[in-house]
Amino acid sequence: MEIRIEPGRFALSLLLIAIALLIAHVTGAVASHVFHHQQVFGLVDSFDMNVENNVPTFFPRSYS
């Protein structure tokens, strides 16, 4: 069995995931700060990029 990873497709996948996480974070921030909905079924804290132990912390980061 051979697993082939195409670098271009892999990079595009990571980019799309990062954009989706950013959209979820901004949507939660708008819901929290503009509309004063602090939880929204617990999703605001689940996608807040300033908090640990949530969905964005599982996304790989590179440190340079």
Secondary structure as GFF3:
##gff-version 3
##sequence-region A 1 64
A	DSSP	alpha_helix	7	33	.	.	.	ID=ss1
A	DSSP	alpha_helix	43	46	.	.	.	ID=ss2
A	DSSP	three_ten_helix	55	58	.	.	.	ID=ss3
###
